[in-house]
Amino acid sequence: MKVLVPVKRVIDYNVRPRVKPDQTGVDLANVKMAMNPFCEIAVEEAVRMKEKGLVTEIIIVSVGPTQAQETIRIGLAMGGDRGILVQTDERAEPLAVAKILKAIVEQEQAGLVITGKQAIDDDNNQTGQMLAALLDWPQGTFASAVAKDGDALKVTREVDGGLQTVSLQLPAVVTTDLRLNEPRFASLPNIMKAKKKEIAMKTPADYGVEVKPRLSVVKVTEPKKREAGEKVADVDALIAKLKSAGAI
């Protein structure tokens, strides 16, 4: 079974994003970029499944600028077999990405898609669900555990009330949550080997998809600084304070 793992190039989670002076977006100039953390978890889960003999090939896919090749190489160094970069300098929205992934899934005849539940730059949490709808496949979102169960996958999901376990008939789409696993570090030998692995260069037009954004960013601002807390003497003082602040 082939597994498709979409990955996204984002600002490293250790870096504090800066808003551009004209407030048109986030400043990416001279900023350290990395693989989206949830995508790392997805790659790790695919590699673990391959190590168990459940998967024959792992295909790492990214939709983004030419520099996203570096992100794909990380996935290949972790254990992916080959990569596909759909090169575009446009800001690809979730629906456009889902349409591209659908075309790749059908072309590659993949039996499973494992993707991060969301990207830490836009926090949309949409691509996996949209892809499942376009493919008409079952989906297991926010997965904290995945196990093979005969011809199906048993997925434990993180939900508001606790945990929910669902059984998905393959082919299926799974989106990963933080508790699913701890991604491995790519060793230097594997990083060197990854440089020789194939990355196919494609464009959205190759899959008949238009990636021009449908949404326009009007303004980007930094969150307001949190004010310092204040101690009160008792409950009555607390209630009075909340009333004066308009909180109750």
Secondary structure, DSSP 4 states (H G I P E B T S, - for coil): -EEEEE--EEE-TTS---B-TTSSSB--TT--EEE-HHHHHHHHHHHHHHHTTS-SEEEEEEEE-TTHHHHHHHHHHHT--EEEEEE-SS---HHHHHHHHHHHHHHHT-SEEEEES--TTT----HHHHHHHHHT--EEEEEEEEEEETTEEEEEEEETTEEEEEEEESSEEEEE-GGG--PPPPPHHHHHHHTTS-EEEE-GGGGT-----SS------PPPPPPPP---SSHHHHHHHHHHTT--
